[in-house]
Amino acid sequence: MSTKEATVAQKWAIDPAHTEVVFKVKHLVITTVSGTFSSFDGEVYSESDDFDGAEVSFQIDAGSISTNNTDRDNHLKSGDFFAVEQYPKITFDNGILRKVKGGSYKLQGGLTIRDVTRQVELDVDYNGTVKDPWGNAKAGFEISGQLNRKDFGLVWNAITEAGSMLVAEEVKLAISVQLAAA
């Protein structure tokens, strides 16, 4: 149990119907390939209405990856990349959301892909909190950032005829999250 949960913190759960986890990576240096993960969950515990200091955890089913290409998706699930049979989850733990200014925040925590955990910092825009038509509290966030896939053991690559890399090392993240008060 989180220390925040033991006090007066509000628990929030990810609303999967209104959340999207997207990544983008350069292919052949000339185009960008986008992908999504369709299965995930997470929790946020916040003692403040503006989420400053909130605790964040997030889990992604690595096997739910989709780039709209079955062969590429199967390669990404293989040992060359995510090794989903051995490492079925991508996790973000011990995250702390800190207000920078206005609706701008930084989210810091431990991201684990495969068996490698690295501290990451992501940019967050807090879009506000509202009541839906049924009286349920909802909060919205846009999360962005980038990471080097090689830092997490995703090192497979190939060289093209021209000498460039098939897949870039930098991966951009674009995550839209809607939370529901639990």
N, C-alpha and C positions, 0 to 999 in steps of 0.2 A: 504494500500500500504506500502510495506517495505521501510525503509529509504534507503536501498541499491538500491531498484528499482528507487527511486526518483533521485539518483545520476547517476554515470556512470557505474553501475554494469551490468555485463552480466547476463542475465537470462538463466538458463538451466532447461530443463524438463527431467524427467525420461523417458527413452525409454523402455516401458514395454515388447517389443519383445526381448530385450537383457538384461533384469534384472531378477534376481531370489532372492526370499525371502525364506530362509530355516531356520528351527529350529530343534534342536535335544534334546531329553530328554530320560533319562534312564527309562526303564520299567522292573519291577521286579528285579532291581539292576543288572541284567545280560545281558540285551540287550539295544540297543539304537533304539528308534523310531524316524524317520525323518518325517517332514511335511513341507508343503509349503503353501504360500498364493499366489493366482493367480491374484487377482485384487488389484491394488494399484496405487498411483500416488504421485508425489512430485515435488518440485521446489528447485533450488539452485540459489542464487544470489551471484556472486563473482566479486569483483573489481580487483582481481589479477589473472594473468594467471596460477599461481600454486594453486589457491583455498584457500590459507591461509586467514583465517578470513571470509570465505564464510558463508552465512546464509542458513540453511537447514530446510525444512519442508517435512513431509512424512505422507501419510495416507494409511491405509490398510483396505480393506473390510474384516472384521472379518469372515463373512460368506463364504469367498472364501477359507477357510482352507481345506487342503487335506492331509491325511496321508495314502491314498490308502486303507482305510477301512471305509466303509459307516457307520457302527455302531459306531466306534470310533469317526469319524468326527461329527456325530450327537450328541454324548455325549459332545464333545468339544464345539459345538455350543450352548449347553443347559446352563441353569442357574448354573450348577455345575462348569462351566469354563467361557467361553467368554460371555454368555448371549446375543447372537447376535441380538435378537429381540429388546432388551432394549439398547444395546450398539453396534451398527452396525460398528463402526469405531475404529481402533487402530490408535493413532496419535503420531507423533514425532514433537514437535514444539520448536521454539526458539533455534534451533540447531546452534552451531557455530563450524566450522571446524578449528582446529589449527595445524599448521605444527610442528612436533616434531624434525625430522631430515630426510633429504633426501625425500623419498616418504612416510615416516611414519607420520601419523596424529592421532589426537584424536578428536572425535566428541562428544560434550556435549550438552545435551538438555533435554527437558521434554517429557518423554514417558508416554502416557495415555492408560491404558487398563481398560476396564469397566469404572468406575468413579474414578479411582485412578491414580494420576500423581506422578511420581517419577523422580528425576534427574538421568540420566544415563550417563556413559562415555563409548564409544565404540572405538575400535582400527580400524584404516582405513589405507589401503595401496592405494596410488594414483598411478595408472598404466600409467598415461600419457594422453595426448590429441593428437588426430590425425584428419585428414580430411578423410572422407569416399570417395569411388569412385565418388560420386556425388557432392563432394565439401562441405559437411556438417561437421561442427566441432562436434566431439564426445569425451567424457572423460570417463575414466573407473576407478572404485574403487572397492575394496574388503573390506567389513565391517564385523568385528567379535566382539563378546563379549558374556557375559553371564549375566543372571539375575535370581533372585529368584522369581518364579511365585507367591508365597504367598505374596510377597510385593505388588502385584497388585490385591489381592483379589481372586486369583485362588487357593483356599485352599482345594478343594475336594481331598480325597485320600481314600485308603482302605489298610488294613493290610493283608498280606498273612499268610498262615499257619505257615510259619517259622518266622513270626514276622517282616518281612521287608515291606517297603512301596511299593505299587503298582507303583506309579509314583513319580519320583524324584522331588525335589523342584527346582534344578538348571536346567535352560534351556539355551542351547548354540545357538547363532545366527551366521549365515553365509549368508551374503547378497552380491551378486554381482550386481553392478549398472553400467549401461551405461547411461550417460547423453547426451542429444542433445542440442546444442545451440538453443535457441528459438528466 
